Amino acid sequence: MAQDNKYEVHPIPMSERNMGYWDMFANWFGANANNGTWFIGGIIAACGLWGGFSALVLASVVSYLFLSLIGYEGYQTGLSTTTLSRATFGIRGSIIPSVINLVMFMGWTAVNTFIAATSLSYIFNTFFGWPIFGKPGGTFGLVIGILVMSILHILSVIAGQRSIRIIERVGIILVIIFVIWEAIAVFKDVSLSQLSHWVVPKKDQMPFGAAIDSLAAFNLAWVTSGADFTRFTNKKKVSTSAPFWGALLGAVSFASIGLCTTISIAITSGVYDPNNSDPSTVANKLGLGIIAMIVIVLTSMTANAVNLQAAGSALTNMNHKITLKHSLLIVTIVAMALTFIPLLSGSFLSAFTAFLDYIGMFLGPIISIMLVDYFLLNDRDYNLSSFGDPKGEFWYSHGVNWFAFGLWVLGVLLYLALKNVSIIKNTIGATFIVMGVIAILYYVIGRISERRGN
C-alpha cells in the first residue's frame, strides 16, 4: 500500500508495552487526585451532602465505564484516542477532537498549576516571609510558584515516561495519607450528622441534574485521553479494570473531601462558599501546615502528568512530524503561559474552569460516536493501515466524515436545548441523555447505510 507519509501513524507494538496494573491504576487515581477534583466537590456541595455524593458516584461510574471501553480500544490498536477518532471523523476531520483535547488539557494543566502555585506562596511565606497570594505584594510569590511548577513539569517531560511513573507511585501514597489526614481534621470540628443535616441556602441550591452535568463534564474529559495510556499495556485487564477503578476511586475520594470540607467550613463559619474546597484554603483553615501544602503541590504534578500526556498526544495527531516528547515540551510551555492569565483578571480561575466545563458538552457526542463505531459497527476490528492511508476507508470525503460531524453538531445543539428543561435539570441532566440519543442515531443510520452499500 502506498501510504502518504503526511498521515502516517505508529501503533505501539505489544513487544514495547510495559505498563503494569499498579502503574495504570496509579496513573488514573493520580489524575483525579488534584485540585480540580477537590473544587468540583465544593461545587456539588450545593446539592447537600447526600445529594452531592449520589450525583458524584452516579456520574463517575457511568463516565469511567466509557473510559474502560476507550481504554480497551487503545490496548487493541496501540493508538491514542485522537488518532482513533480518525476512524469516525476522518483522517483530516480528526483535527477537531484533537483541538478540543489540546485546549482542554492545557487549560486543566494551567488551572492545577495556578492552585499549586498558590500553595507554594504559603510555603514561601513560611520560609522567606513573602506575602501570601491574595495579600498585598503576594503576586510575587505566586509568579515564582508558577515558574517553579512549570520547571518541574518540563523536567519530568524531558526525563520521560519513567520519571512520570515514579512521580505517580510516590504521589499516590502521599495523596492517600493526605486525604485521611484532612478527613480526620474535618471530623474533629463537625460530625457526620451535622454534615448530613446541613441545609443549602436557597439562593445557592443546585438541581441534581445540573450536578450530574457538571460532574459528567469533569469526568468525560479523562475518557478522551484513555487510549493515550492503555496503548502502553499488553494486558486487557490493565487497559479496562485499572483505569476504571483508579479514576473512580480518585474522583470519589477527592471530590468527597472537597464536598465535606466545604460543608464543614459553611457550618463553622456560617457562610457557604464553593471556593472553600480549594485545598490550599482548606489546609490553611484547618491548620495542617507546610507538609500539607507540599503534598498539594505533588497532587498537581500527578494530575498534570496525565493532562500534558493527553495534550501532547493530541498535538502529535495534528502534526505527526512533531515527536511525542517535543509535543509534551510545547504544550507544557504553552500551559505555563496560560497560567499567568489569572493575574490579568481576578475572576479568571472560576471563568476558565466554567469554560472547560462548557467544553464538556462537545465530548459526549464524540465519545458516543467513537464507541458505537468500534464496538458495534466494526465489531472491535479496525484495519490499522487505514488510519494513515489517504486512499483507505477512513478518508471518507476529502478526509472528513461529514455524517459523524453532522451528528456531533446535533448532539451539541440537543445538549443546549435540553440542559435547562426543568424535568431534566432536576433529575438526570442532559449529558447522558444526549450521548444515548446520538449513539442510537449513529448505530441505526450506520446499519442502514451498510445495507444500502451491500
ABEGO torsion letter per residue (X at the ends): XBBBAAABBBBBBAAABABBAAAAAAAAAAAABBAAAAAAAAAAAAAEAAAAAAAAAAAAAAAAAAAAAAAAAAAAAGBBAAAAAAAAAEAAAAAAAAAAAAAAAAAAAAAAAAAAAAAAAAAAAAAAGBBBBGBBGAAAAAAAAAAAAAAAAAAAAAAEAAAAAAAAAAAAAAAAAAAAAAAAAAAAABBAAAAAABBBBAAABBBAAAAAAAAAAAAAAAAAAAAAAAAABABAAAAAAAAAAAAAAAAAAAAAAAAAAAAAAAAAAGBBBAAAABAAAAAAAAGAEAAAAAAAAAAAAAAAAAAAAAAAAAAAAABAABBAAAAAAAAAAAAAAAAAAAAABAAAAAAAAAAAAAAAAAAAAAAAAAAAAAAAAAGGBBBAAAAABAABAAAEBGGBBAAAAAAAAAAAAAAAAAAABAAAAABAEAAAAAAAAAAAAAAAAAAAAAAAAX
